[in-house]
Amino acid sequence: MKFRTPLRRAAMLALLPMMALAGATPARADMTGDVKAINDGWAHIVYEMRGSSTQTKALDQLAKQADAVVARYPGKAEPLLWAGIVTSEQANKANFFHKLGLATRARDLIAKAYAIDPRAADGGPALSLGVLYHKVPGFAWGDDDRALKLLRQALAIDPDGLDTNYFYGDYLLDRGDKAGAKAYLQKALRAPRDASRPVWDAGRRREVRDLLARAA
């Protein structure tokens, strides 16, 4: 049972472009940087680190940082979303006995983000919930019908996105629709490259190509 979730890194360069912060309040600017540090760390662990044990330890530390960001910005969707994504990745790396508990915690965190703003982070809460409902087995709480609704909602929010098209293509491929999957995966590869998150961008595109090979 594998749990996959969207998303990111830009090597903590990380002064955000001044244009992005124009008009932002100091609190919002600080939250943006704190959330970016979490998604940068996630991408580094997922796409650059080697060794399951090393990744697991790094994810445990990142999860603590993500929880601290959630506490720092109560009632905000993006910190909850990223805490859920990190927890979902912990589920992906965990042993059989811990997978479901971690996946359930990830679902609950992302559901809170969704309740606040399903459109946050280009539809990230809808997308990440959809991925979890698809990947978790039905004997637990997985639900492909619910997953489909959420994935389509995310696509409506971000129709040309790399993640939205990748995960919708993945869903279709798992359902046996190779032609449909191929169309969405090819669209994912046409998404503009994200220079602010090069590790995530390159890593996700490798995953898209891997799925395209399966859909051939």
C-alpha positions as CSV (number, residue, x, y, z in Angstrom):
1,M,0.0,0.0,0.0
2,K,1.6,3.2,-1.1
3,F,0.6,6.7,-0.3
4,R,1.7,9.5,-2.6
5,T,1.2,13.2,-2.4
6,P,1.7,16.2,-4.0
7,L,4.5,18.3,-3.9
8,R,8.0,20.7,-3.4
9,R,11.5,22.3,-2.8
10,A,13.6,25.3,-3.9
11,A,16.7,24.8,-1.7
12,M,15.9,27.5,0.8
13,L,17.2,30.2,-1.4
14,A,14.6,31.6,-0.3
15,L,13.8,35.1,-0.4
16,L,10.5,35.1,-2.1
17,P,10.3,37.4,-5.1
18,M,9.4,40.9,-4.1
19,M,6.5,40.8,-6.6
20,A,5.0,37.9,-4.7
21,L,5.1,39.8,-1.4
22,A,3.9,43.1,-2.7
23,G,1.0,44.2,-0.6
24,A,1.3,41.2,1.8
25,T,1.0,41.7,5.5
26,P,4.1,40.7,7.6
27,A,2.2,37.8,9.1
28,R,1.2,36.5,5.7
29,A,4.7,36.9,4.3
30,D,6.1,35.0,7.3
31,M,3.6,32.2,6.8
32,T,4.5,31.9,3.2
33,G,8.1,31.5,4.0
34,D,7.4,29.0,6.8
35,V,5.2,26.9,4.6
36,K,7.8,27.1,1.8
37,A,10.4,25.7,4.1
38,I,8.2,22.7,4.8
39,N,7.5,21.9,1.2
40,D,11.1,22.5,0.2
41,G,12.1,20.0,2.9
42,W,9.5,17.5,1.7
43,A,10.9,17.6,-1.8
44,H,14.4,17.3,-0.6
45,I,13.6,14.2,1.4
46,V,11.4,12.6,-1.3
47,Y,13.5,13.3,-4.4
48,E,17.1,13.7,-3.2
49,M,17.6,11.6,0.0
50,R,18.5,8.0,-0.3
51,G,17.8,5.2,2.1
52,S,14.4,4.5,3.7
53,S,15.8,4.8,7.3
54,T,17.3,8.2,6.5
55,Q,14.1,9.4,4.9
56,T,12.0,8.2,7.8
57,K,14.1,10.1,10.3
58,A,14.1,13.2,8.3
59,L,10.3,13.1,7.8
60,D,9.9,12.7,11.6
61,Q,11.8,15.9,12.1
62,L,10.0,17.7,9.3
63,A,6.6,16.6,10.8
64,K,7.5,18.3,14.0
65,Q,8.4,21.5,12.1
66,A,5.1,21.3,10.2
67,D,3.2,20.9,13.4
68,A,4.9,24.0,14.8
69,V,3.9,26.0,11.7
70,V,0.3,24.9,12.2
71,A,0.4,26.1,15.8
72,R,2.0,29.4,14.7
73,Y,-0.8,30.2,12.2
74,P,-4.1,28.8,13.6
75,G,-7.0,28.7,11.2
76,K,-4.9,28.8,8.1
77,A,-5.3,26.2,5.3
78,E,-1.8,26.0,3.9
79,P,0.1,25.0,7.1
80,L,-2.6,22.3,7.7
81,L,-2.3,21.1,4.2
82,W,1.5,20.7,4.4
83,A,1.4,19.1,7.8
84,G,-1.0,16.6,6.2
85,I,1.3,16.0,3.2
86,V,4.3,15.4,5.3
87,T,2.2,13.0,7.5
88,S,1.0,11.2,4.3
89,E,4.6,10.8,3.2
90,Q,5.4,9.3,6.7
91,A,2.6,6.8,6.0
92,N,4.2,6.0,2.6
93,K,7.5,5.1,4.4
94,A,6.0,3.4,7.5
95,N,5.7,-0.2,8.2
96,F,2.4,-2.0,7.8
97,F,1.3,-1.5,11.4
98,H,1.7,2.3,11.3
99,K,0.6,3.1,7.7
100,L,-3.1,3.4,8.3
101,G,-2.8,5.4,11.5
102,L,-0.6,7.9,9.8
103,A,-2.7,8.1,6.7
104,T,-5.8,8.8,8.9
105,R,-4.0,11.6,10.7
106,A,-3.0,13.0,7.3
107,R,-6.6,12.8,6.1
108,D,-7.8,14.6,9.2
109,L,-5.2,17.4,8.8
110,I,-6.0,17.9,5.1
111,A,-9.7,17.8,5.8
112,K,-9.3,20.7,8.1
113,A,-7.4,22.6,5.4
114,Y,-10.2,21.7,3.0
115,A,-12.9,23.0,5.3
116,I,-11.1,26.3,5.6
117,D,-10.3,26.8,1.9
118,P,-10.5,24.0,-0.7
119,R,-8.9,26.3,-3.2
120,A,-5.8,27.1,-1.2
121,A,-2.5,26.3,-2.9
122,D,-4.1,25.8,-6.3
123,G,-6.6,23.3,-5.0
124,G,-4.1,21.4,-2.8
125,P,-6.6,20.3,-0.1
126,A,-9.0,18.9,-2.7
127,L,-6.2,17.2,-4.6
128,S,-4.4,15.7,-1.5
129,L,-7.7,14.4,0.0
130,G,-8.5,12.8,-3.4
131,V,-5.2,11.1,-3.5
132,L,-5.6,9.7,0.0
133,Y,-9.1,8.4,-0.6
134,H,-7.9,6.7,-3.8
135,K,-4.7,5.2,-2.3
136,V,-6.1,4.0,1.1
137,P,-7.8,0.6,0.7
138,G,-11.5,0.4,0.8
139,F,-11.6,-1.9,3.9
140,A,-10.2,1.0,5.9
141,W,-11.8,4.3,4.6
142,G,-10.6,4.5,1.0
143,D,-13.4,5.5,-1.4
144,D,-12.7,5.8,-5.2
145,D,-16.0,7.6,-5.8
146,R,-15.1,10.3,-3.3
147,A,-11.6,10.4,-4.7
148,L,-12.9,11.0,-8.2
149,K,-15.1,13.9,-7.0
150,L,-12.2,15.5,-5.2
151,L,-9.6,15.0,-8.0
152,R,-12.1,16.5,-10.5
153,Q,-12.6,19.5,-8.1
154,A,-8.8,20.0,-8.0
155,L,-8.6,19.8,-11.8
156,A,-11.3,22.5,-12.1
157,I,-9.3,24.8,-9.8
158,D,-6.0,24.1,-11.5
159,P,-6.7,22.6,-14.9
160,D,-3.2,23.0,-16.3
161,G,-1.2,22.0,-13.2
162,L,1.5,19.4,-13.1
163,D,0.2,17.8,-9.9
164,T,-3.5,17.9,-10.8
165,N,-3.0,16.3,-14.1
166,Y,-0.5,13.8,-12.8
167,F,-2.7,12.5,-10.0
168,Y,-5.9,12.4,-12.2
169,G,-3.9,10.4,-14.8
170,D,-2.7,8.1,-12.0
171,Y,-6.3,7.6,-10.9
172,L,-7.4,6.7,-14.4
173,L,-4.5,4.4,-14.9
174,D,-5.4,2.5,-11.7
175,R,-8.9,2.2,-13.0
176,G,-7.7,0.7,-16.3
177,D,-8.3,3.7,-18.5
178,K,-4.9,3.8,-20.2
179,A,-6.0,6.2,-23.0
180,G,-7.5,8.7,-20.6
181,A,-4.5,8.4,-18.3
182,K,-2.1,9.0,-21.1
183,A,-4.0,12.2,-22.1
184,Y,-3.8,13.7,-18.7
185,L,-0.2,12.6,-18.1
186,Q,0.9,14.2,-21.4
187,K,-0.9,17.4,-20.3
188,A,1.0,17.3,-17.0
189,L,4.3,17.3,-18.9
190,R,3.1,20.4,-20.7
191,A,2.7,22.3,-17.5
192,P,5.0,25.3,-17.1
193,R,8.2,24.5,-15.2
194,D,8.4,26.0,-11.7
195,A,11.8,27.6,-11.3
196,S,11.0,28.3,-7.6
197,R,10.7,24.6,-6.9
198,P,13.2,22.8,-9.2
199,V,13.5,19.6,-7.1
200,W,9.8,19.0,-6.9
201,D,9.3,20.0,-10.6
202,A,12.0,17.6,-11.9
203,G,11.0,14.8,-9.5
204,R,7.3,14.9,-10.4
205,R,8.0,15.0,-14.1
206,R,10.1,11.8,-13.7
207,E,7.1,10.2,-12.0
208,V,4.8,11.4,-14.8
209,R,7.1,9.7,-17.4
210,D,7.2,6.5,-15.3
211,L,3.4,6.4,-15.4
212,L,3.3,7.2,-19.1
213,A,5.5,4.1,-19.7
214,R,2.9,2.0,-17.9
215,A,0.1,3.5,-19.9
216,A,1.8,2.8,-23.2
